[in-house]
Structures are given as structure tokens and as C-alpha cells.
């Protein structure tokens, strides 16, 4: 297994570790959760850099890397639902869209077809990560007495239910919209794959 794939696998392994510490009551555990999440996110940047620099490219890596990203972000959003930060219906839409598009993309590449990303895909990913970092950092700060007591009113405003709802609504709308654009722009490819798959499964 190449180093980029090892780092990608490590990102998947760190995901439940992050979730475990996030759900603990102590402020120290929540700080560890933040550190684990940052470490997992760092592996994404590092494995991409190594892959580009040394030419470590493989079909498995092209499928596993975006899947690992979606697992990390999806689990983080689900964690926010559990701790009461996010609305379940929003997170379900985000997770279903991301996992579905990732699987579809992986299947297309497995079939040797190019699945073209939508123009807003990178913006969507950036918005997701910014909101994730924002909510996680402020939540950890709010649950760390020594940090929270420095600016209690500021932290309360930054994590107010209206603010959180607005941010999550933005992420949800943009995520669903880019998913629709993804499918629309690749509709011919999806239709061809569906027809070919039906033909291959038909009895002779």
C-alpha cells in the first residue's frame, strides 16, 4: 500500500476516534476530539501532496480518498446532531448526497468513464469544511471553562441556535444543489451506464 493510501486509511481510522472523544463529557476529551479531527484533515492535504509529488496514482486511491473525506465530514455532521448542534433533516440530506455522489463517481471510474465534477463542487467542500471547523472550534471552546470564561457572551452569540441554523441551512442548500448539478451534467453518462448494466444482466 502506498503512503497516500496509508494516510487515507489512517483518516478513516481516526474518524471513530474523533467521535468517541467528542461525546465525552470532559473538556479535555473535547479538545482531543478537535485535535484528532485536525490531524485527520491534515492527512488529506498531506496524502494529496505526496501523490502529486511522487506520482502515486491508483484507481483504488482515487476512489478511497474522496470516500475517506466524506466519511470524516459525514460523521462530524452526525456528531453535531447527537450533541444537539445540528438538525437531523439537514444532516441526512448532506450525508445522503455526499455518499451517493461519491459512490456514483467511484462506479463510473471503475467502469473507465470520466465523471465530471460540477463547477461548484470545490466551493461546496470549502463551505462544508469552514462550517465544520467553525462549529467544532466554538463548541469545544464553549465547553472548555478556562477558554469560555474569557469571552462567554461572544462564544454564546457565535454558537447561538439561529447562527448555527443559518450556517447549516447554507451548507445543506449548497450541498443539495451541487448534487443536482452533478447528476444533471453527467446525465448522459449515468443513462449510458444504466443501459449497459441492464444489458449485461439480461439473460441470454
C-alpha positions as CSV (number, residue, x, y, z in Angstrom):
1,X,0.0,0.0,0.0
2,X,1.4,3.4,-1.0
3,X,1.9,6.2,1.6
4,X,-1.0,8.3,0.3
5,X,-3.3,5.3,0.7
6,X,-1.9,4.6,4.1
7,X,-2.7,8.2,5.1
8,X,-6.2,7.9,3.6
9,X,-6.8,4.7,5.6
10,X,-5.5,6.5,8.8
11,X,-8.1,9.2,8.1
12,X,-10.8,6.6,8.2
13,X,-9.4,5.0,11.4
14,X,-9.2,8.4,13.1
15,X,-12.9,9.2,12.4
16,X,-14.4,7.0,15.1
17,X,-11.7,8.1,17.5
18,X,-12.7,11.7,16.9
19,X,-16.4,10.8,17.5
20,X,-15.6,8.9,20.8
21,X,-13.8,11.9,22.3
22,X,-16.4,14.3,21.1
23,X,-19.1,12.5,23.0
24,X,-17.2,12.5,26.3
25,X,-18.2,15.0,29.0
26,X,-14.8,16.4,30.0
27,X,-13.4,19.5,28.3
28,X,-10.1,17.7,27.8
29,X,-11.7,15.0,25.8
30,X,-13.4,17.5,23.6
31,X,-10.1,19.2,23.0
32,X,-8.6,15.9,22.0
33,X,-11.6,15.4,19.6
34,X,-10.7,18.7,17.9
35,X,-7.0,17.7,17.7
36,X,-7.9,14.3,16.2
37,X,-10.2,16.0,13.6
38,X,-7.5,18.4,12.6
39,X,-5.0,15.6,12.4
40,X,-7.4,13.6,10.2
41,X,-8.0,16.6,8.0
42,X,-4.2,17.2,7.7
43,X,-3.7,13.7,6.3
44,X,-6.0,14.7,3.4
45,X,-3.7,17.6,2.5
46,X,-0.5,15.5,3.0
47,X,-1.6,12.5,1.1
48,X,-2.6,14.7,-1.9
49,X,0.7,16.5,-1.8
50,X,2.7,13.2,-1.7
51,X,0.6,11.7,-4.5
52,X,1.2,14.7,-6.8
53,X,4.9,15.0,-6.0
54,X,5.8,11.3,-6.4
55,X,3.1,10.3,-8.9
56,X,1.4,7.8,-6.6
57,X,-1.8,7.4,-8.5
58,X,-4.1,4.4,-8.4
59,X,-7.7,3.5,-9.1
60,X,-8.1,2.4,-5.5
61,X,-6.6,5.7,-4.2
62,X,-8.8,7.8,-6.5
63,X,-11.9,6.0,-5.0
64,X,-10.7,5.7,-1.4
65,X,-9.5,9.3,-0.9
66,X,-12.8,11.1,-1.6
67,X,-14.7,8.4,0.3
68,X,-12.5,8.9,3.4
69,X,-13.2,12.7,3.1
70,X,-16.9,12.1,3.0
71,X,-16.8,9.6,5.9
72,X,-14.9,12.2,8.1
73,X,-17.2,15.1,7.3
74,X,-20.4,13.0,7.4
75,X,-19.5,11.5,10.8
76,X,-18.7,15.0,12.1
77,X,-22.1,16.3,11.0
78,X,-23.8,13.3,12.5
79,X,-21.9,14.0,15.7
80,X,-23.3,17.5,15.7
81,X,-26.8,16.1,15.6
82,X,-26.1,13.9,18.6
83,X,-24.7,16.7,20.7
84,X,-27.6,19.0,19.7
85,X,-25.9,21.4,17.4
86,X,-27.4,20.5,14.0
87,X,-30.8,19.5,12.7
88,X,-31.2,15.8,11.7
89,X,-33.0,16.5,8.4
90,X,-30.2,18.8,7.2
91,X,-27.5,16.3,8.0
92,X,-29.4,13.5,6.4
93,X,-29.6,15.5,3.1
94,X,-25.9,16.3,3.3
95,X,-24.8,12.8,4.1
96,X,-27.0,11.1,1.6
97,X,-26.0,13.5,-1.2
98,X,-22.2,13.2,-0.5
99,X,-22.1,9.4,-0.1
100,X,-24.4,8.9,-3.2
101,X,-22.2,11.1,-5.4
102,X,-19.0,9.5,-4.1
103,X,-20.2,6.0,-4.8
104,X,-21.5,7.1,-8.3
105,X,-18.2,8.7,-9.1
106,X,-16.3,5.6,-7.9
107,X,-18.5,3.3,-10.0
108,X,-18.0,5.5,-13.1
109,X,-14.3,5.4,-12.7
110,X,-14.4,1.6,-12.1
111,X,-16.2,1.3,-15.5
112,X,-13.5,3.5,-17.1
113,X,-15.8,6.5,-17.5
114,X,-14.9,10.1,-16.6
115,X,-17.4,11.6,-14.1
116,X,-17.0,15.3,-14.4
117,X,-17.3,17.3,-11.1
118,X,-19.7,20.3,-11.1
119,X,-18.1,23.8,-11.0
120,X,-19.4,24.4,-7.5
121,X,-18.1,21.1,-6.0
122,X,-14.9,22.7,-4.6
123,X,-16.9,25.6,-3.3
124,X,-19.3,23.2,-1.6
125,X,-16.4,21.3,0.0
126,X,-14.8,24.6,1.2
127,X,-18.1,25.8,2.7
128,X,-18.6,22.4,4.4
129,X,-15.2,22.5,6.0
130,X,-15.4,26.1,7.1
131,X,-18.7,25.5,8.8
132,X,-17.4,22.2,10.3
133,X,-14.3,23.9,11.7
134,X,-16.3,26.9,13.0
135,X,-18.9,24.8,14.8
136,X,-16.3,22.4,16.2
137,X,-13.9,25.0,17.4
138,X,-16.5,27.2,19.1
139,X,-18.3,24.2,20.6
140,X,-15.0,23.0,22.1
141,X,-14.2,26.5,23.4
142,X,-17.7,26.8,24.9
143,X,-17.2,23.5,26.7
144,X,-13.7,24.4,28.0
145,X,-14.3,26.6,31.1
146,X,-10.9,28.3,31.0
147,X,-11.4,29.4,27.4
148,X,-15.1,30.1,27.6
149,X,-14.8,32.4,30.7
150,X,-12.5,34.7,28.6
151,X,-15.4,35.7,26.3
152,X,-18.6,34.0,27.5
153,X,-21.1,36.3,25.7
154,X,-19.1,36.2,22.5
155,X,-19.0,32.4,22.4
156,X,-22.7,32.2,23.2
157,X,-23.5,34.5,20.3
158,X,-21.3,32.6,17.9
159,X,-23.0,29.3,18.8
160,X,-26.5,30.7,19.1
161,X,-29.1,28.4,17.7
162,X,-30.1,31.0,15.0
163,X,-26.5,31.3,13.8
164,X,-25.9,27.6,13.8
165,X,-29.2,27.0,11.9
166,X,-28.3,29.6,9.3
167,X,-24.9,28.1,8.7
168,X,-26.2,24.6,8.4
169,X,-29.0,25.7,6.1
170,X,-26.4,27.3,3.9
171,X,-24.4,24.1,3.8
172,X,-27.5,22.0,3.2
173,X,-28.8,24.1,0.3
174,X,-25.4,24.3,-1.4
175,X,-24.7,20.6,-0.9
176,X,-28.0,19.5,-2.4
177,X,-27.8,22.0,-5.2
178,X,-24.4,20.8,-6.3
179,X,-25.6,17.3,-6.1
180,X,-28.4,18.1,-8.5
181,X,-26.0,19.8,-10.8
182,X,-23.6,16.8,-10.7
183,X,-26.3,14.5,-11.8
184,X,-27.7,16.8,-14.5
185,X,-24.3,17.5,-16.0
186,X,-23.5,13.8,-16.1
187,X,-27.0,12.6,-17.0
188,X,-25.9,11.1,-20.4
189,X,-23.1,9.1,-18.7
190,X,-25.4,7.9,-16.0
191,X,-28.0,6.9,-18.6
192,X,-25.4,5.0,-20.6
193,X,-24.1,3.2,-17.6
194,X,-27.6,2.2,-16.6
195,X,-28.4,0.9,-20.1
196,X,-25.1,-1.0,-20.3
197,X,-25.6,-2.5,-16.9
198,X,-29.1,-3.7,-17.8
199,X,-27.8,-5.3,-21.0
200,X,-25.0,-7.1,-19.1
201,X,-27.5,-8.5,-16.6
202,X,-30.1,-9.7,-19.1
203,X,-30.3,-13.5,-19.6
204,X,-29.2,-14.8,-23.0
